């Protein structure tokens, strides 16, 4: 009961903070009329991200492309929204893991490697993000809007194919529970590459790690939870650059999409546990494929 009350108190506090910020704007009514619809974007993006392990940027970036945002504004705004949604999802999945330890010992055994996975991937992912962000020459390849669309579209198509490949593995009844020696080498490398891609496209690290863990026959929900938590750490590390240096975040959208992302992050776990994980992955892989194809600059 105490945990539930504490969670409620946190949500109420966040709601009060949001209202204070909202009513301190110069034209709150006009702001609401123009940007309130982005709340739904935040919900959809966060549900997708936290239910599959794929970053919310898969939803946000194509949308920002249609708004003709610059590459810097699109990536930084996506990072800011994901800081809300991925954090809510990470906390929700962590609470689920803690509950497993108390009520389901067998299933909990499939989740015991979560701390080690994060220890292997989080530092490497953060290094990848920071390297790209603070080496300005590395960003020149995505400086133009069409180039960013091309990179995003190609990565999304590859990601969708990878997810489709993992679907048959979800029928596995015996899951891996222990990380092997090769995992200790490959996971940091994958996270480093994923962090580099995330800094450029606002998606990447969670998706790559989730696909790898599923291919290694770990529990699917475990893989998703690891990806969500890793993504949360990554976007928080990455947003520092955008707050202090690029200063390209489009805050009116974040003001409404951020709370929506928090709601989506909380709802996502229930969606995964309620619906078939296989059907969810098929649906979202199809969505990623469509988004990737539509984003390619023809």
N, C-alpha and C positions, 0 to 999 in steps of 0.2 A: 504494500500500500504506500509505503514511504517513497519508493522509487516512482510510482505512478504520480504521487503528489508533486514530487520534485520535477518530473517531466512536465507536468501541467504548469507549474510555476515558471519554468523556463520559457515555455511557449507563450504564456501571458506576458512575461517580461519582454520577449522579442516583439510581441504584438504592440505593446506600449511604445517601445523604441521606434517601431515602424511608424506609428501614428504621429509621434512627435516630429520625426523627420519629414513625414508627408505634409503636415500642417505648417511646417516651418518654410516650405517652399514658397516662392513668390506667387504662384498661381495654382493652388492645389486642385481646384475644380477643372481647370483646363488640362492640367497634367493627368488627372484621372481619365478624362474623356479621350485623351490622345494615346495613353499608354496602358490603360487597365487591361486591354486585351492580351498584353504580353504575359500576364499571370498564367494564362492557359499554356503559353509556350513554355514557361518554366515548369509547370506540372508535367507536361508531356515529355519534355527533355529529361527531367529527373527520374520519372518513372522508367523511361527507356534505359537510362544510364544505370540506375541502381537495380534494375531487374535483369540486366544482361551482363553487367560488367563493362559495357562500352560507355565511353564518356558522353556526357550530354552534348558535347560539341557536334556529334553526329546529327543532332536535330538543329542546334543553334546556328552552326556555320552556314548551311544551305539557306537558312532563312535570312541571315545577315547578308549573304551574297545577293539575295533578291532586293535587299534594301540599299545595295551599292555601297556598303560600308568599306572603308579601306581595310587592308589586311591587318594593320595594327589595331584598329578599333574592333574588328570582328573577333580577333583572338583574345584581346584583353577583356572585352565584354563577356565573352563566353567563359573565360577563366573566372570572372567575378561571380557570374551566376552559378557556376559549378561549385564555387566555394560554399555556397548555401546548400545546394542540392546534394552534393557528394558528402558533405559533412553530416547532414541529416541522415543520409543513407548509411554512412559508416557507423554512426552511433546506433542506428536501428539494427544493423547486422551484428554489431558487437554485443548488443543486449540479447539478441537471439542466440548467439554462441554461448553466452553466460547461462542462459536458460537451459540450453541443451545439457550442459554439465550437471545441472541439477535434476533433470527429469528423464534423460535418455542417454545412458552411458555408452551404448553401442554406437549410436549416431555421433555422439560427442567425440569418440575416438577418431572418427574421420576428419574431425576439425582440429585436432591437437597441433597440427603443424602451422596454424595460422600465424602465430607469433614469429616463427622462424621464416616463413615466407615473407612477411613484412620486413623483418630484419635484413633479409637478403636483397629485397627489391627497393625499399623506400630510399635509402641513401643513394643508390645507383640512379634511380629515376630523378631525384633532385639534382644530382650532379649533371645529368643530361640536360635538364631544363635550364639550369643556370649557365652552363657552358654556351648554349645557343643564345640565350638572352643577352649575355654580357660580351659576346664576341660579335660585334655589330656586322662584320663582314659576312658572317654566316647567314645573316638575315637577308642579304641582298637578293638571294635567289627567289624569295617569296615577296619581294617588295611590291610587285605589281598584282593587282586584283585577279587578273586572268591566270597568272602563274599559281597563285594560292588555290584557285578553283581547280586547276589541273591536278595539283598535288593531292588536294582533298578528295577529288573524285576518284583518282587512281587508288589511293589508300583505302577508301571506302569499299571499292569493288573487291580488292584483295581481301579485306576484312570479312566481307559478306561471304565470299567463297570459303574462307577458313572456318566460319561459323557453320556453314552448310556441311563441311567435312566433319565437324565434331558431333553433329546430331546423331549419327548411328552409334557413337560411343556412349550415348546417354542410356543405352539399354544394359550397360555393364552392371552386374549385380555385386561384384567384388571390387571395391575401390582401393586405390593406393592410400596408405596412411602415413608413410615415412618418406621423407625426402632422401633421395640417393645422392651419391657423390657428384654425379653429372648435374643434378639440380642445383647444387651449391655453386656450380660454375656457370650454368646456362641462365639461371634466373637473374643474377645481377647483370649479365650481358644483355638479356632481353629487356630488362628494366632500363638500362642505360640507353639503348636504342629507342625504346618507347618514350623515354623522357625527352630525347632530342626531337622526336616526331611530334610529341605533345606541345613542345614550345613553339613549333611552327604551325601546327594545325589545330591545336586545342583538343585533339584526341590522339590516342595511340597506346599509352603505357598500360592502361587497364585492360584494353582489348587483347593486346599481345600476351600478357601474363595469364589472363583467363583462358585463352585458347590453348596456351602451352599446358596449363594445369589439367585441362580437360583431356587433351591428347595424352597426357601422362596418367590418365584414368583416376584422377582424384574426384571426389564428390563434386557434382556440378554446382550445387549451391555454395559449397565451400570455395570453389574457384571464383564464383561471382562475388562473394563477400570479400575475398582477398583483393580482387580487382577494384572494388568500390573503395575499400579502405586505402589502398595504394593511391588511387586517383585523388582521394581527398587530401592526402599529404602532399601530393604533387602539385595540385592546383593552388594550395595555400603557399607553397614555396614559390610558385611561379607568379602569383599575383603581386608579390612584393615589387618586382621589377616594373610592373604596369602601374602600380600606385606611385612609385617614387620617380621613375625615369620616363617611361613612354607616356604616362598620364593620358592614355587613349580610351579609357573605359567610358562607355556611354551610360551615365548613371541613371537617367530617367527610365531606361529599359530595365536596368538592374533593380531599381526600386520596386518594380512590379513583378518582374520575372523571378527575382530572388525568393520572395515569400512563396511563390508558386512552386519553385524548385524544392523548397523545404517540405511542402506538402507532398510533392511527388516522391521525395526521398523517403518519407515515412510510409507512404502507401506501397512502394515498390516491393518490399519484402512480402507483404500479404498477397500481392499479385503472383509472385513466384511460387509461393506455397499453395495458392488456391488453384491456379491453372497448371496444366501439364508443362513442365520445363521444356519438353521437346517442342510442343506447339509454340511456346513463347519464342524459342530460339528461331524456329522456322519463320515466324511472323517478322521478328525484328531483323533477321538476316535479309529477308526480302525487302524490308523497309530501307536498310542500309544500301542495298544494291540499287534500289530506285533512286535514293538520294545521291549516291555516287554518280550514277549515269546522268542524272539531271543537272549535276553541278559541273560536269565536264564542259569546258568552253568549246562549243562546236564552231 
